[in-house]
């Protein structure tokens, strides 16, 4: 007989609240989208009420999430990123390719990628909430940050607030390879055609 997994109300409520706040939805806005009362959802977020599976599905749908986001617990092995099995993709014809390092699990805040940039690439200038950290693995890039530019070579890094206007370009005739990590949820955006340096 397979043992059932118990979802703690407090943990579930906190997760729903974090998802709502990340999407900048008020309690009432989420309630209107999910078709539940403000008083009830407030109780759920505080861990004082447990929604039925149907109600949880309504809340998940209102948050643009699948029900499994709240009910499936990742396996420890899901956290591993093996170099020869890593997901690699590109989202435009710029020649920039990405290697996904991070995994998704309920409540996660960090995203991480290895970014491979061809010579001559230049991103637009953009800004967003959250933090970003980059570490140059090889090659060289020029990073602009609020109008100031920095040339970063192998071994150099930069940590900044994403709300600061920023952009970057590859320097020289060789490709650049860097580690990018941040609190911006990127993988979901990638499915819609957006990644750092690629506004959709």
N, C-alpha and C positions, 0 to 999 in steps of 0.2 A: 504494500500500500504506500502510495506517494504521500509524504508529509506536506501539509499545506503551509503556505507562508503567510504570516500575519502582518498586515500593514498597520502600523501604529497611527492612530488618528492625528497625534501631534506632529508627526513627521510628514504625513500627507498634507495636513493643513498648512504647514510651513512651506512646503514645496509649491502648493497652489499659490500662496501669497507671493513667493519669490518670482514665480512665472508671471503673475499679474503685474507686479511692480516693474519687472524687466520690460514688459510691453507697455508700460506707462498707462495702465488702465486703472480707473478708480474702482472701488468695490461695486458701485452702482452700474458702471459701464460694463463690467464683466457679468453682473447679474442680468442686465438687459440682454446681453448676447447669449447667455446660457439659459435664460428662462427660469431663474431661481430668485428667491427673495434676498434682499440685502441682509436681513436679520439671520437667515439660515446660513448664507455663505460666510458671514462674519463668525458664526459659531464653528463652521467647518475650519476656517483658517486658524482659529484659536485652539483647535483640537478638541472642542467640546461637542462636536457632532460628526458622525461618519456618514458620508453620502452613499446612496445605493450605487450599484454598478452603472445603472442607467443615468443617474444624475452626474456621476463622475465623468461619464462619456460626454454629457452635455457641456460640462465645464472644460474638459479637454478640447472639445471641438471649438469652443469659444476662444480658447487660447491658441488655436491653430496647432494643436498637438494630437498625437495619437493616444488612445487609452493606455497603450503599453508603456508610455512614458512614466505613468504613475504606478503601474502594477507589476512591472517586470524588473527584477533585480539583476544587474549585470554580473556575469561570472568573473572571478579574478583574472582568468586568462584573457578576457576581453580588453584588459588594460594594457596588454603587451603589444608593441609595434615592432614586428620583425622586419628588418631591412629588405629582405627578398620577397616579402608578402605585402608590403605597404601599399596603400591605395595612392595611385598617382593620376593626376588629371590636369587638364587645362580648360579654360573657359572662354578663350578668345583666340584670335589669330595673331596675337602679339609675340608668341613663342615662349611666354612665361609658363612654366609648369610648376605644379605643387605636389608635395608629398605629405599626406596627412599623418601627423604624429599622435595627436590627441584622440581620445575616444569620447563618446557622448554617454552620459548617464544622468539620471534625475538630479538636478541641483548643480550640475557642473558649471563652472564659470570660465575656465581657461580653454583656449583653443591654441593649437601649435601646428606649424607647418614648416617644411623646408621649401624655400622658394628658389627656383632656378631661373635666372634671368639672362636673356641673350644680350650680346653687345648692342648698344644703341637704344635699349628700351628706356622709356620715360613714362612715369605714371602722371596722372593728373594730381592736383592738390585737393585734398579732402579732409574732413574732420568728422568725429563721431565721439560718443561717450565711451569711457573705459580706458584702460591702460594698454600700451604696446611696448614690447621689448624686442629688439632685433640684435642678432649676433652674426657678423660676417664670417662665413666658413671658408670662402675662397673668393678671389676676385676683388673688385672694388666698386663701391657705390657712392653716389653723392646724395645725401639726405638733406632736404630742406625742412626747417622747423620754424614756423612763424616768421618766415622771411630770411632766416639765417641759414647758411649752408655748412654742412660738415662732410668731409671726405672720409669715408670709413673703409679700411682695408682688412684683410684677414686678421681675425683676433679682436677687432674693435667691436664695440657694442653701443647701443643707445636705448634708453628707457624714458618714455615720455607719456604725457597725458594725451589721449586720442583727440580731445576737443581742440588741441592746438593744431592749426592748419599745417598739414605736412604732405610731402610727396618725395619721390626719389627717382634716380636714374642710374643706369649702369655706366661706369667710367672705364674707358679703355677699350681694347679690342678683344678682350677675353670675357667669357660669361662670368656672372657673379652668382654665388650660392650663399644663401643666408638662412638662419633659423629665425622664424617669426613666431612670437607667442603673445597672447593678450587676453583680456577679459571680454573682448568683443566676441559674440557668438558668430562664428564665420561659416561653419560647415553647412548650416541650414541655409544661410544666404547664398552659399556657393551653388546650391541647387536652383536658386533663382537667378544665377548669373552674376553674383557679386562676391568679390574677395578684396583684400587690401590692394589698392592700386587699380581696382577694376570696378568702378561704379556702374550699376546697371540702370 
